[in-house]
Amino acid sequence: MNSRAAGTSIVSGSDLRIGSGRSRRFEGAAHEADISYFFVENQPGEGPGLHWHPYSETWVVLEGTARITVGGETFTAHAGDTATGPAYIPHCFVNAGTGMLRLMGIHASATIIQTFLSED
């Protein structure tokens, strides 16, 4: 049986693309969801600069190797690993491998709120 609740829908990945890049941004508020996420596809050396959110963020590494910094701690996560950064603590990640990094950055908020600490 194929049933859907009223108001549910599929959101095409192409509708979530960030510019002409490979990564995607889903804001739950626009889709009656309580979470948001980034689906990231980064080449070696790519990643967002140091930033923070007023809620926790959970990263799920789907493919590749990520070097994740949370506060003063840096660790390496590989495909299959999950890590969480608490609210208000600066964090960032970078593709530390030689191939593509595919990662889900799950935001515990229906809207994405982030404050970058530098212009880089």
Secondary structure, 3 states (H helix, E strand, C coil): CCCCCCCCCCCCHHHHECCCCCCEEECHHHHCCCCEEEEEEECCCCCCCCEECCCCEEEEEEECEEEEEECCEEEEEECCCEEEECCCCCEEEEECCCCCEEEEEEECCCCCCCEECCCC
